[in-house]
C-alpha cells in the first residue's frame, strides 16, 4: 500500500468592518470668530440640522434648516446664510468644533442653560411690569456686544407714561419733589441704560443729565436680534455735555472729539425732527435716510470738514426713545460717507494729517 499524503488548505474570509459613521452635532452652540468670544452667532442644532438664532423643528420636512455634513477632515454647512461653506475641522473632548483653513479660525462651542436677553429683562422687571420691550437693534447699531448681566451699573427704565419706573442696580429709585434721583458720585464708572422703546425721551433725558453730572459714562443699549438673542448692543455715542435751561435739555454727543475738540465748529447745521421718520433740513421735509443724505451733500457743497461740523437737532420731548436711538445711530454714518469729499484750507490745517491717514488722498483748496 502506497501511502499518500494530502494538503488541506483552509481559507478564511475575514470581512473588514470600517466605521463610516460621521460626527453628530446636537444642542445649543455659540459660533465665535475671535478668541475673546465677545460676539457670537447662535447655532441651534438637531441631528446635524442647524438654524441660526432660532429653534430647530423635529420634522426635517416641516421647516428650513442648514445641513451639516462631514467627509474626511472636511466639514460642510449647506447653506450658511446664502452660501455653502466648507472648512477643515477638529473636535476636542469637550465637543468644541474648531474650523480652520486659509481664512480665519472659527470655534463652535457647546453651551447649556443660556439665558436670552428678553428673559433677563423680564426677570429683572417682573415685579414692576409684564411688558418690558427693549429697543430692538436699530438700522446699524454700531457698538459692542455684551451680556446684560455683565454690567458695572445698570439703569432700566420702563412702565407706562403715567407710571414709569427707574430700576438702578436692581433697586427702584424715585425722584424727589425737586426732581432729583439722588445718585452718588461715580468718577467715570459706566452705566448701561436699558430703556423701553416706547418711553418718551422727555422722561429719560432728566435722569441722563443727573447721571452725567455725577460722573457716569452712559451707554445706551439695543436688543441684538440677528446673530444671537442673548446679548445687547451698547451704542458708542460719547456724551460730552448735557445742559439744562428754560425747560430744555441739550444732549451733546461728539465723535472723534478726543483728538478734535469741537470748541469752534466750522459749520452749524440745524435740523428739526417732526416725527419718527420726518425731518426738516433747509426748509425741505424728508425721512431719516434722505435727511442723512442731505447732510452729506450739504457738507460737500459747503466744503466743510466733517471733523468740526455740528448738527443741532430739535427733538420733541414726546419722541419715543427708540426713535432717538435710531437718529443718533444713523447720524454716525455721515462721518463715513463724506470721507471721500473732505476739504481743508491748506497744509497747515489741523485736519490734514488725519485726512491723509484715513483716506489716502485729499484736495487742497
SEKEMI-182270 format. One record per residue: residue in three letters; y, x, z negated of N, C-alpha, C, CB in turn. Coordinates in steps of 0.2 Angstrom, whole numbers, plus 5000, padded with zeros to 4 digits. Atoms other than C-alpha are relative to their C-alpha. Glycine has a CB too. Layout:
N
alaYXZYXZYXZYXZ
...
//
This chain:
365
unk499450045000500050005000500650045000500049954994
unk499449964999501650075005500649964996500250015007
unk499550035004502950044993500750005004500150044993
unk499350004997504649994999500549984995500049945006
unk499550015005506249994991500649965004500350074998
unk499450044997507749874994500650014996499849935001
unk499450005004509549874990500349935000500550055004
unk499650065001510449724984500750014999499749964994
unk499349995000512249714987500349934998500350025007
unk499750065003513249594976500850005002499949994993
unk499250004999515049544982500349954996500149985008
unk499750045005516149464970500749985003500150034993
unk499350024997517649364977500449984994499949935004
unk499550005006519049384964500749975003500050064996
unk499350024997520549274969500550024995500049925000
unk499449985004522249344964500449954999500350065004
unk499650065002523249224954500750034999499749964994
unk499349985001525049264957500449944997500350025007
unk499650055003526349174947500649995004500350024993
unk499550024996527549084958500549964997499749975007
unk499550045003528548994945500750035000499849984993
unk499349975000530449014945500349984993500449985006
unk499750025007531649004930500249935001500650054999
unk499850075000532048834925500650004995499549954998
unk499450005004533848814918500149934998500650025004
unk499950075002534148664907500550004993499349974998
unk499650005005535548624895500850015001499850064995
unk499349994999537448654892500250075000500449964994
unk499949934999538148814899500850015001499750035006
unk499349984998539848904900500050055005500450024993
unk500049954994540148994916500750044998500049975007
unk499449965002541349144911500150055005499850034993
unk499849954995542249254923500450064997500349975006
unk499849945003542949384911499650014993500850004999
unk500549995006542049464896500349984993499950084999
unk499750025006543349394884499849924999500750015000
unk500250075000542749214888500649954998499549994995
unk499550055002544449134885500149945005500750045001
unk500050064995544249024901499450005003500650015005
unk500750014997542648954907500049935004499550004994
unk500150074996541948814918499349984996499950015007
unk500650035003540648694910499549985005500249944996
unk500650024995538948684919499549964995499750065003
unk500550045003537848544913499450005005500249934998
unk500649994995536048574920499449974997499950085000
unk500750035002534448474920499550025005500149925000
unk500549984996532948554928500350035007499549945002
unk499749974995534048664939500449965005499450045004
unk499550044997535148524944500750014996499849935001
unk499449985004536948564939500649955002500250075001
unk499450034998538548464938500650034995500049924998
unk499449965003540248544933500449954996500550035005
unk499650045004541048464918499949935000500850015002
unk500250075000540048304918499350004999500249965007
unk500750005001538348244914499650005006499849944995
unk500450014994536848254925499549944999499550075000
unk500550065000535848094929499350025000500249955005
unk500749985001534048094925499649995007499649954995
unk500350014993533548024943500450045005500049935002
unk499749964995533948154956500349975006499550065003
unk499850044994534248024969500649954998499549965003
unk499550055002535547924959500750034999499849974994
unk499449975000536948054958500050075003500250014992
unk499949944997537648204966499950064995500750015003
unk500149945004537148374959499950065004499550004994
unk500149944997537148554964499350034998500550064999
unk500649985001535448634966500050084999499549985005
unk500049935001535048804958499250025002500150014992
unk500749974999533548904965500050075000499849985008
unk500149935001532849074963499550035005499850024993
unk500549974996531949194975500150075000500249985008
unk500049935002531549364970500650024995500250055006
unk499449995004533149434962500649975002500150084999
unk499550044997534249314971500149934997500050005007
unk499850075002535049154963500449975004500250004992
unk499650044995535749024974500249934997499749995007
unk499850075002536848874969500349975007500650014995
unk499850044994537048744983500149934999499450015005
unk499449964999538448694983500350024994500549975005
unk499649995006539548774971500749985002500050084997
unk499450034997541148674974499949985007500650054999
unk500150024993541148674993499650055004500750005003
unk500349954997540148824997499350024997500450075001
unk500649975003538348894995500150074997499450005005
unk499849945003538449034983499350044998500449994993
unk500649965002537049174981500250064997499650015007
unk499849945004537049324969499450034997500549984995
unk500549975004535949444961500149974993500150085000
unk500050035007535449394943499550034996499949925000
unk500549985005534649444927500149954994500050074998
unk500050045006534149334912499850034994499649935001
unk500249975006534149404895499649964995500650034996
unk500450045004533149354880500449944996499850054994
unk499650065003534549234874500149955005500750034997
unk499950054995534549144890500650005004499949934997
unk499449994996536149214897499950035006500550054996
unk500149984994536149224915500650055003499949945005
unk499549964997537149374922500050005007500050084997
unk500050004993537649354940500550065003500349935003
unk499649944998538249514949499950015007499850064996
unk500049984993538549584966500650045002500049945005
unk499549964998539849664976500749984997500150005008
unk499450025003541249554968500050004993500149935003
unk500050005008541549504950499349984997500549954998
unk500550025004540249484937500149944996499850064995
unk499950065004539949314930499549994995500049945005
unk500550015006539049254914499949934999500250044994
unk500250075002538149094912499749994993499649975006
unk500249995007538049074893499849934998500550034996
unk500250065003537048934885500349994993499250004999
unk499650025006537948834871499749944997500850005001
unk500250065003537548704859500549974995499350014995
unk499550045005538548574848500750025002499850034993
unk499350004998540148594858500349944999500050035008
unk499650065002541548484854500549995006500350004993
unk499550014995542648414868500749994996499949935004
unk499350015003544548414865500249934998500550035005
unk499850085001544648224866499649994993499749965005
unk500350015007543348224851500450034995499350025001
unk499649965005544348354842500649964998500250075002
unk499450035001545948254843499949934997500549995006
unk500250075003545048084839499850014993499449975004
unk500249985007544348164823500650014996499550065000
unk499449985004546048234818500449944999500450055004
unk499550055000546948074821499749934998500449995006
unk500350065001545647944816500349954995499350014999
unk499750045006546547884800500749985002500050044994
unk499350024998548147864810500149965006500450075001
unk500050044994547747794827499350005003500550035005
unk500750004996546247744838500150015007499749934999
unk499849994993547147784854500450065001500349935003
unk499649944998547747964855499950025007499950054994
unk500149974993548048024873500450065001500149945005
unk499649944999548548204875500150005008499650064998
unk499849994993549448234891499550045004500750035001
unk500549974996548148274905500450065004499749955004
unk499849944996548348434915500549985005499450045003
unk499550024995549948414925499950045006500750024997
unk500149984993550248474943499750075000500650005003
unk500349935000549948664939499850024993500550045003
unk500249985007549848684920499950075000499449964998
unk500149935000550148864921500150024993500550045004
unk500049985007549648934904499450034998500249944995
unk500649975003548248994893499649954998500250064995
unk500550045002546648914889499850014993499449995005
unk500249995006546148894871499749944997500650024995
unk500350065003545048784860500549984995499450034996
unk499450035004546248664850499950024993500049935001
unk500149995007545348714834500250074998499349994998
unk499849935002545948894835500750014999499850055006
unk499349995001547748864830500250044994500349934999
unk499749975006548848964819500449944996500550055002
unk499850065003549848804816500049955006500850014998
unk500050054995549748634825500449944997499349985001
unk499650065001550848484826499749955005500850015000
unk500250054995550048324833500549944999499349984998
unk499550055000551248184837499749945004500750025003
unk500350064996550648004842500249944996499250015000
unk499850075003550647824837500449965005500250014993
unk499550044996551747684844500750024999499949934998
unk499349985001553547704846500349984994500449975006
unk499750025006553947604831499650024994500049925000
unk500349985006552647684820499750075002499449954998
unk500249944998552547864825499850054994500650045004
unk500349965006551547994815500150075002499349994998
unk499949934999551848184814499550034995500750034998
unk500649975004550248274808500050085001499349985003
unk499949935000550648454804499450044996500750024997
unk500549975003549148564800499649954996500250064995
unk500450055003548148404796500349974994499350034998
unk499750035005549448344784500649965003500350044994
unk499550044997550648194788500750024997499949934998
unk499449995002552448244787500549955002500350075003
unk499550054999553948124786500750025000499949944996
unk499349985000555748134790500349974994500449975006
unk499650025006556948124775500649955003500350064996
unk499550044998558448004776500550045004500449974994
unk499549954996559448154783499650025007500250064996
unk500349984994558148164797499750075000500550005006
unk500349945000557348324791499349994998500450044995
unk500850015002555448354790499950054995499650025007
unk500249955006555548504778499550055002499849964994
unk500449944999554648644787500250064997499950015008
unk499949945003554548804779500250065005499550034995
unk499849944995555248974787499350035003500450054996
unk500749974996553949044800500150075002499949955006
unk500049934998554649204806499650025006499950054994
unk500449984994553849204823499349975001500050075001
unk500750025000552249114819500049945006499849964993
unk500150044995551549004833499849934998499550035006
unk500250075001551448814833499849975006500549964996
unk500250044994550448714846500249934999499250015001
unk499750075000551248554850499649955004500850005002
unk500450054996550048414855500349934999499350004997
unk499750065000550948254859499749955005500850015003
unk500250064996550348084865500450005006499949944996
unk499650004994550848074883500549945001499549995006
unk499550065000551747904880500650014996499649944999
unk499549995005552847974866500750015004499850054995
unk499349994997554747964871500250074998500549954998
unk499749945002555548134872500450004994500350035007
unk499550015005556848074861499750004993500449945000
unk500450005006555548064847499750074998499549944999
unk500349945001554948234849500550065000499550025006
unk499549954999556548334853500350024993500549985004
unk499849985006557148324835499650054996500249944996
unk500549955004555548404827500050065003499449965000
unk500049944996555548534841500650044997500049995007
unk499449965002557348584836499950034993500649955000
unk500149985007556848594817499550065000499849954996
unk500549945000555348704821500350065003499449985004
unk499749944997556348814832500550034995500449985007
unk499549975005557748834819499650044994500449944997
unk500449965005556348884806499750065002499549954997
unk500349944998555749024817499349995003500050054995
unk500650014997554248944825500050015008499749934999
unk500149994993553648994843499649945002499750065002
unk500350064998553248824851499750005007500649945000
unk500450004994551848804864499849935001499550055000
unk500250074999551648634871499350005004500549965004
unk500750004997549848584877499949945005499550004994
unk500250054996549048484890499250005000500250005008
unk500750015000547248424892499750035006499749934999
unk500449974994546048534903499649955002499750064998
unk500450054997545248414915499550025005500449945002
unk500349984994544548514929499450054998500450045005
unk500549955001543548664923499549994994500350074999
unk500450025006542948604906500449954996499950064995
unk499750055004543348474893500050024993499649935001
unk500049985006543348574878500650044998499450054999
unk499449965001544948674879500749965002500050065004
unk499350024998546848634880500350065004500449984994
unk499649954997548048724891500750014996500149995008
unk499449995003549548804882500550025005499950054994
unk499549984995551048804893500550064998500449945002
unk499649945001552048964894500749985002499850065003
unk499350014998553848904893500450024994500149925000
unk499749975006554849014882500749974998500250085002
unk499450045002556148914872500550054997499949944995
unk499549955002557749024870500549974995500350035006
unk499550035004558948894862499849935000500750015002
unk499950085001558948714855500649994997499349984996
unk499450015003560648654852500149924999500650025005
unk499950075001561148484845500849994999499649984993
unk499350025001562848404847500149935003500550055004
unk499850074998563548224849499549965002500550015006
unk500650044998561848144849499650035005500349935001
unk500449964995561248264862499650064998500550015006
unk500449945001559848384861499950045006499349994996
unk500149964994559848534873499550054999500750045002
unk500549955001558248624875500050055006499349965000
unk499949954995558448784885499450055000500650044998
unk500649964999556948874892500250055005499449965002
unk499849954995557049034902499450055001500650044996
unk500549964998555849134912500350075002499649975006
unk499849934999555949324913500750024996500150015008
unk499349985004557449324900499950064996500249944996
unk500049945004556649464891500350065003499250024999
unk499849944996557149584905500749985003499650025005
unk499450034997558549474912500349954997499949985008
unk499750055004559549384899500549965004500450034994
unk499650054996560549234906500649994996499649935001
unk499450015003562149264897500549985005500250074997
unk499550024995563149244913499649985006500650055001
unk500450024994562249134926500450015006499849934999
unk499749994994562549174944500249935003499650045005
unk500050074997562348984948499849954995499650005007
unk500250065004562348824938499949945004500549994994
unk500250054995561448684947499949944995499450025004
unk500150065004561548504939499549955003500749974999
unk500550054998560148384941499949944995499350035001
unk500150065004559948204934499349975001500649955001
unk500650035000558248134930500149924999499550034995
unk499950075000558247944934499349974997500149975006
unk500750035002556347914930499550055001499949945004
unk500649955000554647994930500050045006499349964999
unk500149964994554748044948500649985005499449985004
unk499450014996556548014953500650044997500249924999
unk499549955002557948144953500650005004499750074999
unk499449994996559748164959500250075000500649954997
unk499849934999560248334966500550005006499450055002
unk499450004995561948354975500149935004499850055006
unk499950074998562048164977499449975004500650005005
unk500650034997560348144985499449984995499750055005
unk500550035005558948044976499350025003500149934998
unk500749984998557148114978499550004995500050075004
unk500649995005555448134970500050074997499349985003
unk500049945004555048284959499950065005499550014995
unk500249954995554248384974500650015004499449985004
unk499549994995555648354986500650034996500249945003
unk499449985004556948394972499950084999500049974993
unk500149935000556048564969500150045006499250014998
unk499849974994556148604987500750005001499649965006
unk499350004999557948554987500350064996500349944998
unk499849945004558248684973499950065003499749994993
unk500249944996557348814983500550015006499350005002
unk499549994995558448784998500750014998500049935005
unk499349995003560048774988500150084998500149964994
unk500049935002559648944981500150055006499550024995
unk500049964994559349014998500650005004499449985004
unk499450014996560848945006500650044997500149935001
unk499449975004562049004992499950074998500149954994
unk500149935002561249174991500050024993500550045004
unk500149995007560949154973499450044998500149944996
unk500749975002559649264964499749954995500250074997
unk500450045005558349164955500050034993499349995003
unk500049975006558449284941500549984995500050085000
unk499550025004560049214935500349935002500650054999
unk499950074998560049034941499949964994499749985007
unk500150045006560248904928500049925003500650004995
unk500150074998559648724931500249964994499349985003
unk499950045006560448594919499849935002500850004999
unk500350064999559448434919500149954995499250015002
unk499850055005560048274911499449955000500649965002
unk500650045001558548184904500149944995499450044998
unk500050055005558448014895499650014994499949935004
unk500449995005557848014878499349955000500449984993
unk500550044999556647874883499450025005500249935003
unk500549974995555747984896499350024996500350075003
unk500749985003553848004892499950074999499549965003
unk500149935001553348174885499650035006499750014993
unk500549974995552048194899500550015006499549955002
unk499649994994553448174912500550064999500549945001
unk499649945002554548304903499650075002500250004993
unk500449954998553048424904499950025007499349994996
unk500149994993552748394922500650035003499849935003
unk499449974997554548434926500150074998500649964997
unk499949935001554648594917499550055003500150014992
unk500549964997553048654924500150015007499349964999
unk499849994993553548614941500650055002500149935003
unk499549964999555148704940499950075000500649984995
unk500249935000554248864936499950035007499450014995
unk500249984993553648874954500650025004499649955003
unk499449994996555448884960500150085001500649974998
unk499949935000555449064955499550045005499850034993
unk500549974996553849104965500249985007499349974999
unk499950024993554449004981500650045003500149935000
unk499449974997556149094983499950085000500649984996
unk500149935000555349264981500150045006499350024997
unk499949964994555549304999500749995003499549975005
unk499350014997557349245001500550024994500149935002
unk499649985006558149344986500650045003499650044995
unk499449964998559949414989500350034994500549955004
unk499649975005560949534979500550045003499550054996
unk499449984997562549614981500050075003500650004995
unk500149934998562049804983499550044996500750035000
unk500549965004561049944977500150014993500050075004
unk499850005007561949944961499949944996500750024999
unk500150075003561449764957499450014995499849955005
unk500549995005560449754941499349975002500249964994
unk500650034998559149644950499650045005500149935003
unk500349974994558749764964499450044999500550065003
unk500649975002557449864956499449954999500050054994
unk500550055001556449714951499849975006500349944995
unk500150034993556649634968499550045004500649985003
unk500449954996555949794976499350004998500350075000
unk500750005003554449794965499649945001500150024992
unk500350065000554049614966499849985007500449944997
unk500150024993554249584985499950055005500749965002
unk500149944995554249754993500550005005499349995003
unk499550004994555649705004500649964997499849985006
unk499450045002557449645001500650015005500250024993
unk499449994996559149625010500650014996500049935004
unk499449985003560749705005500549975004500150075000
unk499450034997562249595009500750024998499949925000
//
